[in-house]
């Protein structure tokens, strides 16, 4: 015995370590299949429709005169830009769906990393993998301050400033009378 007591219940499952997924990670055959599926579905069901829709809207705005066409190239540069933006918007909009597909894989290190990464994302960036999050019972309780308490506090501080202004020891010195001639020169008497 190493001097530490183990208070775990016998039936509890020990959490598995989070697999390291880096640039050198080689995906499994099932993960490759899901990658290809995600790539095809994001292209045909998101990117193509969004690219086409954005191009149609852009062409409509150009034909109505809301957007101006290029003097030399016409509407082509704006249509190409709209197509590219629609394509990337479609790919980005499919990311969550693709992540869910990987999370549903049973024997996938990538799926395991995504499932465990969901818990880490809730922690602030500086606290990841450094210390456990405090439970609600451990976190310090902040006292709720009512509007009435804030108002009374403000009135007290205002009254303090008023008494300081009327205190004769704090009053400013009276200004000396200074004479000014018609040219703006000043002098004391």
C-alpha positions as CSV (number, residue, x, y, z in Angstrom):
1,X,0.0,0.0,0.0
2,X,1.3,3.4,-0.9
3,X,-0.3,5.4,1.9
4,X,-3.3,6.6,-0.2
5,X,-6.8,5.4,0.3
6,X,-8.8,4.5,-2.8
7,X,-12.4,5.6,-2.2
8,X,-13.7,4.6,-5.6
9,X,-16.7,2.3,-5.7
10,X,-15.8,-1.2,-7.1
11,X,-18.4,-0.9,-10.0
12,X,-17.3,2.5,-11.3
13,X,-15.6,2.7,-14.6
14,X,-12.2,4.3,-14.7
15,X,-12.1,7.0,-17.4
16,X,-9.8,6.1,-20.3
17,X,-7.0,8.6,-21.2
18,X,-7.8,10.9,-24.1
19,X,-6.0,9.7,-27.2
20,X,-3.5,12.1,-28.7
21,X,-4.6,13.1,-32.2
22,X,-1.8,15.0,-33.9
23,X,-0.5,15.6,-37.4
24,X,1.1,12.0,-37.3
25,X,-2.3,10.4,-36.6
26,X,-3.3,7.7,-39.2
27,X,-7.1,7.3,-39.4
28,X,-8.7,3.9,-39.2
29,X,-10.6,2.5,-42.3
30,X,-14.0,3.4,-40.7
31,X,-12.8,7.0,-40.1
32,X,-11.6,7.3,-43.7
33,X,-15.0,6.2,-44.8
34,X,-16.7,8.9,-42.6
35,X,-14.2,11.5,-43.9
36,X,-15.1,10.7,-47.5
37,X,-18.8,10.6,-46.7
38,X,-18.6,14.0,-44.9
39,X,-16.7,15.5,-47.9
40,X,-19.2,14.3,-50.4
41,X,-22.3,15.3,-48.4
42,X,-20.9,18.7,-47.5
43,X,-20.1,19.4,-51.2
44,X,-23.4,18.2,-52.7
45,X,-25.9,19.1,-50.0
46,X,-24.3,22.3,-48.6
47,X,-21.6,23.9,-50.8
48,X,-23.2,23.5,-54.2
49,X,-26.6,24.8,-53.2
50,X,-25.1,27.8,-51.2
51,X,-22.7,28.7,-54.0
52,X,-25.5,28.6,-56.6
53,X,-27.8,30.6,-54.4
54,X,-25.2,33.2,-53.6
55,X,-24.4,33.6,-57.3
56,X,-28.0,33.9,-58.3
57,X,-28.6,36.6,-55.6
58,X,-25.4,38.4,-56.6
59,X,-26.5,38.4,-60.3
60,X,-29.9,39.7,-59.3
61,X,-28.4,42.5,-57.3
62,X,-26.2,43.4,-60.2
63,X,-29.0,43.4,-62.7
64,X,-31.2,45.6,-60.5
65,X,-28.3,48.1,-60.1
66,X,-27.8,47.6,-56.4
67,X,-24.3,46.2,-57.0
68,X,-22.2,47.7,-59.8
69,X,-20.5,45.5,-62.4
70,X,-16.8,45.8,-63.2
71,X,-16.2,48.2,-66.2
72,X,-13.9,45.7,-68.0
73,X,-14.9,42.2,-66.7
74,X,-18.6,42.8,-66.0
75,X,-20.3,40.7,-63.2
76,X,-17.8,37.8,-63.4
77,X,-15.5,38.9,-60.5
78,X,-18.4,39.4,-58.1
79,X,-20.0,36.1,-59.2
80,X,-16.8,34.2,-58.6
81,X,-16.4,35.8,-55.2
82,X,-20.0,34.9,-54.3
83,X,-19.4,31.3,-55.5
84,X,-16.3,30.9,-53.4
85,X,-18.0,32.3,-50.3
86,X,-21.0,30.0,-50.8
87,X,-18.7,27.0,-51.2
88,X,-16.8,27.7,-47.9
89,X,-20.0,28.6,-46.1
90,X,-21.4,25.2,-47.1
91,X,-18.3,23.4,-45.9
92,X,-18.3,25.2,-42.6
93,X,-22.0,24.7,-42.0
94,X,-21.4,20.9,-42.2
95,X,-18.7,20.7,-39.6
96,X,-21.0,20.0,-36.6
97,X,-22.9,17.3,-38.5
98,X,-19.6,15.7,-39.4
99,X,-18.3,15.8,-35.9
100,X,-21.5,14.1,-34.7
101,X,-20.8,11.3,-37.2
102,X,-17.3,10.8,-35.8
103,X,-18.7,10.9,-32.2
104,X,-21.1,8.1,-33.1
105,X,-18.2,5.8,-34.2
106,X,-17.6,3.2,-31.5
107,X,-14.0,2.1,-31.8
108,X,-12.6,5.4,-33.1
109,X,-9.7,7.3,-31.4
110,X,-10.8,10.4,-33.3
111,X,-14.4,9.9,-32.1
112,X,-13.2,9.4,-28.5
113,X,-11.1,12.6,-28.8
114,X,-14.1,14.6,-30.0
115,X,-16.3,13.2,-27.3
116,X,-13.8,14.0,-24.5
117,X,-13.0,17.3,-26.1
118,X,-16.6,18.4,-25.6
119,X,-16.1,18.4,-21.9
120,X,-12.8,20.3,-22.1
121,X,-14.3,23.0,-24.2
122,X,-16.5,24.2,-21.4
123,X,-13.4,25.1,-19.3
124,X,-11.6,28.4,-19.8
125,X,-8.6,28.1,-22.2
126,X,-6.0,28.6,-19.5
127,X,-7.5,25.8,-17.3
128,X,-7.6,23.0,-19.8
129,X,-5.8,19.9,-18.6
130,X,-4.4,21.8,-15.6
131,X,-6.9,21.4,-12.8
132,X,-10.5,20.2,-12.4
133,X,-13.3,22.6,-12.5
134,X,-14.8,23.6,-9.1
135,X,-18.2,22.1,-8.4
136,X,-21.0,24.5,-7.7
137,X,-20.7,23.7,-4.0
138,X,-17.0,24.6,-4.0
139,X,-17.3,27.8,-6.0
140,X,-17.5,31.0,-3.9
141,X,-21.0,32.4,-3.5
142,X,-21.5,36.0,-4.5
143,X,-24.0,37.9,-2.5
144,X,-26.8,39.4,-4.6
145,X,-27.0,43.1,-4.2
146,X,-30.5,44.6,-4.6
147,X,-31.2,47.8,-6.3
148,X,-32.3,49.4,-3.0
149,X,-28.8,48.6,-1.4
150,X,-27.0,50.1,-4.4
151,X,-29.2,53.2,-4.2
152,X,-28.5,53.7,-0.5
153,X,-24.8,53.2,-1.0
154,X,-24.8,55.8,-3.8
155,X,-26.8,58.3,-1.6
156,X,-24.3,57.8,1.3
157,X,-21.3,58.5,-1.0
158,X,-23.1,61.6,-2.4
159,X,-23.8,62.9,1.1
160,X,-20.1,62.5,2.0
161,X,-19.1,64.6,-1.0
162,X,-21.6,67.3,-0.2
163,X,-20.3,67.6,3.4
164,X,-16.8,67.9,2.1
165,X,-17.8,70.7,-0.2
166,X,-19.4,72.7,2.6
167,X,-16.6,72.0,5.1
168,X,-14.8,75.4,5.6
169,X,-11.3,73.7,5.8
170,X,-11.8,72.3,2.3
171,X,-13.1,75.5,0.7
172,X,-10.9,77.0,-2.0
173,X,-9.0,80.2,-1.4
174,X,-10.8,83.4,-2.8
175,X,-9.3,84.7,-6.0
176,X,-7.3,87.9,-5.9
177,X,-8.8,90.7,-7.9
178,X,-6.8,91.1,-11.1
179,X,-7.0,94.1,-13.3
180,X,-7.0,93.7,-17.1
181,X,-6.3,96.5,-19.6
182,X,-7.9,96.9,-23.0
183,X,-5.1,94.8,-24.6
184,X,-5.6,91.8,-22.2
185,X,-2.6,92.4,-20.0
186,X,-3.1,91.6,-16.3
187,X,-1.4,92.8,-13.1
188,X,-1.9,92.6,-9.3
189,X,-2.5,95.6,-7.2
